Amino acid sequence: MDSFLMAMSNLASAWIILSAFAGVLWGIFGGALPGISPSIAMALLLPFTVGMEATNALVLLASVYVGAEYGGSIPAILIRTPGTNSASATVIDGYEMAKQGRAGEALGISLMSGLVGGLFGLVVLVLCTESLAKVALAFTPAAYFSLGILGLSVIAGLSGGSLMRGLIAACIGLMIAFIGSDPVSGVQRFTFGSEDLLDGVKPILIMVGLFAVTEMLVQIGEPPWANGGNASTKLTLPNWAMTKRLFKPQAIGAVIGTVEGVTPGAGGTIAAFMAYSEAKRWSKHPEEFGKGSPEGVAAPESANNVVTATALVPLLSLGIPGSNSAAILLGGFLIHGLQPGPMLFQKAPEVVYGLYGGLFIANIAMLLIGLVILSPCMWLVNRPKPYLIAFILALVMSGVFAIHQSIFECGLVLGIGVLGYVLRLLRLPVLPLVLGLVLGYLMESNYRRSLLISGGEHGIFITDPVSAGLLGLALVLTLYTAWKEFSDKQHAKG
Amino acid sequence: MNDALVDRISGGLGMLLATSYIVTAQSIEDSLLADAVGASGVPTGVGVVLLIASLFLFVKSLKSKAGKAQQQAGKTDEGAVKGGSEHPHAMALGLLLILAAYVFMLPILGYVVSVGFLVGAAAWFAGARRYTSLLLCAALAGPIFWFVFDWTLEIRLPVGHWPMWFGK
């Protein structure tokens, strides 16, 4: 409780407030641009933090992270283009709601769920950093592999009613994930001699191609949008009844986001997909998912915003950056002569608690800035369809080029767009593909590391208690889904 | 296309992809640092899973009574969307060609000109016919996006061969 009060005492600092607002604004701007990941948005500001006071600099960087993770949901909802990897799950129902003329409602739910998630994550960070750090330490390679299996167990929920189609799509995602250097021996795989593929295919390229380019290829042949230019640009925040309805998916997102956040390397993308799938599983209206369900927006948004705070747990307590964004923040600490880890709380408690206070302000800033900018964003996407398609494509292609300044990647994204178009024709769901892509490296590298540790014994996945627990959970969830599908079919028949 | 036909095509393509993937995976040479699983082990496993899933889908589609009935009746549920283009796939291909032209032009004509072309051509192709607005959008798009990415975000964008052509 002392730490919580100390964090609150920093809220009155004008520089911290200014840093938090500036960081969130920059983060939302970067996150909303496809190709500018939270870590890139943070890295762009890193040089400017050198001359700043340590607490202000760290609040600025952490606020960029908060803003960028939230900002990714804006294009995901409005133009089916996730600005960040972790906003991919928000596309499913967010974009459906936008197509139904409910963009304001979807953005309002996303904003409030992001706020709930961010604040929940902050409370967890402030109160439980020490104990949760032990969870991160308990994760062996075997446990990471099982975490991947648990992630894949949600495929059934993302397959749109056909497990086999979902499985095929997930396999394609895994295949793409294997392109590049082998994680153990460094041998080139599936690169066909191309140096551009040595580092593999970045997930953001796949997501931008599959969601944005494919959508534009489909939209060009479809009639003008029904709401063309006249749709409401009013932001609608959830009313009391909706708030009550969103409580469960937000809680699911918060719990999953906490676990995934404290686990180095797991990240917001897996958390968002798992939260979506679990929210659907436990919803009273599972049939609405995929067709514009408010719960389908709330769960992934709360999950990926919880991660913005809980991802700092292993960084602050152990000095382990669990993601690219955390690594940039680590850079911010090092620039100011601070070494994150157990001693940080003894050596520079004012910086840590200042950061906590700054994160609180960053979440409030996210709400206030969101309230101001979302209506203009909706106005922008209500422009005539031909111009909108043209500008979306220009934005997407510019964002893709911005990642590595690579012409090859621009061409690759077009190829992925065609793949997405073919998948749509064949009615293969793209979300399991994205999940396979995200989990591929995590699973393979840790599977093989585990076998190296155990001398080739597969029993390690059962004897490791965390791994066994995760595998058991995956089994329970899969069996439950199978039973529910079977039971639903029986109900339909009879 | 009815569900059974879609499943048959998906299953067939999946089997083809899986087979070629497994063959390619098997041709990966392991280095001296290789572990027991090897660089090809996991990809081969995934290829086998894809093969089985595709085969299952293919066989299921052959057994589907509903699919057969639909096929016999010549019933299809796909075609142009009402009010949209009569040739949606041709439109998609056209847009893809514009995008490919943009990627081709980018290193030669530079970012500002290429984005101007992309915006103008894509908007015209999508149906914009007010030529003043069209030209204005195409002319402004390049400088605006350049301002956002190059000036604000300090991401260097290609200038093309212009300096070379003008002897700089």
Interface residues (C-beta under 8 A of the other chain):
Chain A: G30 L33 I36 L44 M164 R165 L167 I168 C171 I172 L174 M175 F178 D182 V184 S185 G186 V187 R189 F190 V213 M216 L217 V218 I220 G221 E222 P223 P224 P384 K385 P386 Y387 I389 A390 F391 L393 A394 L395 M397 S398 F401 A402 Q405 I407 C410 G411 L414 G417 V418 Y421 L425 L426 R427 L428 E444 Y447 R448 L451 L452 G456
Chain B: M1 D3 V6 I9 S10 L13 G14 L17 A18 Y21 T24 A25 I28 E29 D30 S31 L33 A34 D35 A36 V37 G38 A39 S40 G41 V42 P43 V46 G47 V49 L50 A53 S54 F56 L57 K60 A80 V81 K82 G83 G84 S85 H87 P88 H89 M91 A92 G94 L95 L96 L99 A100 Y102 V103 L106 P107 Y111 V115 L118 V119 G120 A121 A122 A123 W124 F125 A126 G127 A128 S133 C137 A141 F145 V148 F149 L153 E154 I155 R156 L157 P158
